[in-house]
Amino acid sequence: MQPLSSEREEMTVPLYVVLIITLCFLLLVGMVNNHPNPEGRPLLLLPDVWQAVTYQQRAGEWCSDFQDLERDLTGLVSTNQVGDLLSQTQAAQGAFERAVALTREIDQVPAPVATSGLREMLSNTALAYLEASRSALRWLNVPKDEIRNDALARLQEAQVAHKELEESEWIKAR
């Protein structure tokens, strides 16, 4: 038997229960969207902002990779060919392969629209180091002064592109 409409009881939820449920919901949303900053403190960011921050961090890592590549190429090109040609060629080939991998990685990682300028600078720098490593490898295979001068010029172009990248606000701000 069903109760009559006048016999139905209305259930009321106290205000403090609604507030507790709301706070728990907001805490859950905050925990899901929480991203730590470099100091480990939590940040609540929108997804597109978080993508830009993540890309900026990756750009900083790539900038460090450029420094390592520059150091290796400078060592190869700045000295005259003295010593074991095989080990020098292997070092140049390793630098070339790292430059190819770095260029490919920069090209394949999706960049948020806000970082399009940074992406262009990264691509230009990566291509400059790729060309410098190719020229260094060519010089080791054909040791002529004009080819060495070309390799040094390509390395200097890459260094200029790297310096411009390091002076960008995206890299300074990380």
C-alpha positions in Angstrom: 0.0 0.0 0.0 1.3 3.4 -1.0 1.3 6.2 1.4 -0.9 9.1 0.6 0.8 12.3 -0.7 0.0 14.0 2.5 1.8 11.3 4.4 5.1 11.6 2.4 7.9 13.0 4.3 10.4 15.4 2.8 14.0 14.7 3.5 16.2 17.8 4.1 19.9 17.7 3.8 21.7 19.9 6.3 23.8 22.7 4.9 27.1 21.5 6.4 26.7 18.1 4.5 26.3 20.0 1.2 29.4 22.1 2.0 31.5 19.0 3.0 30.5 17.2 -0.2 31.3 20.3 -2.3 34.7 20.7 -0.6 35.5 17.0 -1.2 34.6 17.4 -4.8 36.8 20.5 -5.2 39.6 18.7 -3.4 39.4 15.8 -5.8 39.4 18.1 -8.8 42.4 19.9 -7.4 44.3 16.7 -6.8 43.7 15.5 -10.4 44.8 18.8 -11.9 47.7 19.3 -9.6 51.1 19.6 -11.2 54.3 20.2 -9.2 56.5 23.1 -10.1 60.3 22.5 -10.2 60.4 23.2 -6.4 57.8 20.5 -5.8 55.1 22.9 -4.9 51.7 22.2 -6.4 50.3 24.2 -9.2 46.7 24.2 -10.4 46.9 24.9 -14.1 44.6 24.6 -17.1 45.6 21.8 -19.5 46.9 24.2 -22.2 49.0 26.1 -19.7 50.4 22.8 -18.4 51.3 21.8 -21.9 53.2 25.0 -22.4 55.1 24.6 -19.1 56.0 21.0 -20.0 57.2 22.1 -23.4 59.3 24.8 -21.8 60.9 22.3 -19.5 61.7 20.0 -22.5 63.1 23.0 -24.3 65.5 23.6 -21.4 66.6 19.9 -21.6 67.2 20.3 -25.3 69.2 23.4 -24.7 71.5 21.4 -22.4 71.8 18.7 -25.1 72.9 21.5 -27.6 75.6 22.5 -25.1 76.9 18.9 -25.0 76.8 18.6 -28.8 78.6 21.9 -29.1 81.3 20.8 -26.8 81.9 17.6 -28.8 81.9 19.4 -32.2 84.2 22.1 -30.9 86.7 19.4 -29.8 86.5 17.7 -33.2 86.7 20.7 -35.5 89.0 23.1 -33.6 92.0 20.7 -33.5 93.9 19.5 -36.4 93.6 15.9 -37.2 96.1 14.3 -34.8 95.8 10.8 -33.6 93.5 7.9 -34.5 91.4 8.8 -37.5 89.0 6.0 -36.7 88.2 7.2 -33.2 87.8 10.8 -34.4 85.4 9.6 -37.2 83.4 7.6 -34.7 83.1 10.5 -32.4 82.0 12.7 -35.3 79.5 10.1 -36.4 78.2 9.9 -32.8 77.7 13.6 -32.7 76.0 13.5 -36.1 73.6 10.8 -34.9 72.8 12.7 -31.7 72.1 15.8 -33.8 69.8 13.8 -36.0 68.0 12.3 -33.0 67.7 15.7 -31.3 66.3 17.3 -34.5 63.9 14.5 -35.0 62.7 14.7 -31.4 62.2 18.5 -31.5 60.3 18.1 -34.8 58.0 15.3 -33.5 57.1 16.6 -30.1 53.9 18.6 -30.4 54.2 22.2 -29.3 51.3 24.3 -27.9 50.4 27.2 -30.0 51.7 29.6 -27.4 55.2 28.2 -27.8 55.4 28.5 -31.6 58.2 31.0 -31.5 60.2 28.8 -29.2 59.6 25.8 -31.4 60.9 27.7 -34.4 64.0 28.7 -32.5 64.6 25.1 -31.4 64.2 23.8 -34.9 66.6 26.4 -36.3 69.2 25.6 -33.7 68.8 21.9 -34.2 69.2 22.2 -37.9 72.3 24.4 -37.4 73.9 21.8 -35.2 72.9 19.1 -37.6 74.6 21.0 -40.5 77.7 21.6 -38.2 78.0 18.0 -37.3 77.6 17.0 -41.0 80.4 19.4 -41.9 82.7 18.1 -39.2 82.2 14.6 -40.4 82.9 15.7 -44.0 86.1 17.5 -42.8 87.3 14.4 -41.1 86.8 12.4 -44.3 88.3 15.0 -46.6 90.9 17.0 -44.5 91.2 20.1 -46.6 91.5 23.6 -45.1 88.4 25.0 -47.0 86.3 22.1 -45.7 87.6 22.7 -42.2 86.8 26.4 -42.5 83.3 25.6 -43.7 82.9 23.3 -40.6 84.1 26.0 -38.3 81.7 28.5 -39.9 78.8 26.1 -39.6 79.7 25.5 -35.9 79.8 29.2 -35.3 76.4 29.6 -36.9 75.1 26.9 -34.6 76.6 28.6 -31.6 74.9 31.9 -32.5 71.6 30.2 -32.9 72.1 28.5 -29.5 73.0 31.7 -27.8 69.8 33.4 -29.2 67.8 30.4 -27.9 69.4 30.7 -24.4 68.5 34.4 -24.4 64.9 33.8 -25.2 62.4 34.5 -22.4 61.1 31.0 -22.6 64.5 29.5 -21.6 65.4 32.3 -19.1 62.1 31.9 -17.2 62.4 28.2 -16.5 
